[in-house]
Amino acid sequence: MHGQGGQVMRSIIPFPDTEHDDRPQIPAGWYTLAFTHWETRRLFNTAKCFVWFKVYDAGAAFGISLARHYNVKRLRGKPGRKGGFVVGKCSALAREFFTLLEQVDEPVRGIRLDRLPLDRLTRYLVVAKVESVTHDSRRKPIPQALQYSV
C-alpha cells in the first residue's frame, strides 16, 4: 500500500515501549528485591494476590518489577491495587509473610489472616531466588521469546 509521495504505508505499527512490562525476563539467580505494592485479581474464577517487587541490585535488571502470585481464600471488597483479601493459615502467602517478619524479629502476634499488613514489607529488602518460567501448567515448553521471570 502506498501513500502520498510514494511512501510505503505499514499496516503494523509497534506499540511504544512501556516502563512496566507485565512479564519481564531477567537471568535466573539471587536478587535483592524491594517490595512496592500488592494487588488483588480474580483469574479463572480464583482469588489471587499479586505481590510486586523491584530489583534493587545494580546491573541490567535494576528497577525491573517482578510479581509473585499467590492464591488466597477470598477477596474482600473490589479487586485492585491494595485490595482486601483473606489468606488461609497454611497458604504460601501467610507462610512467607510470617517467615520474613520473624527473621527480622518483628512482632507477629495478633496479626489477623483477613488483614495481612503487607505494607510492613516496605521497611525491608528481601533476598530471593528469581527463576525463569520455561514450561506452562501442562508441562509444555514455552518458547524462549515468551518466557518470563518469577
Buried (B, 14 or more C-beta within 10 A) or exposed (E): EEEEEEEEEEEEEEEEEEEEEEEBBBEEEEBBBBBBBBBBBEEEEEBBBBBBBBBBBEEEBEEBBBBBEBBBBEBBEEBEEEBBBBBBEEBBBBEBBBEBBEEEEEEEEEBEBEEBEBEBBEEBBBEBEBEBEEEEEEEEEEEEEEBBBB
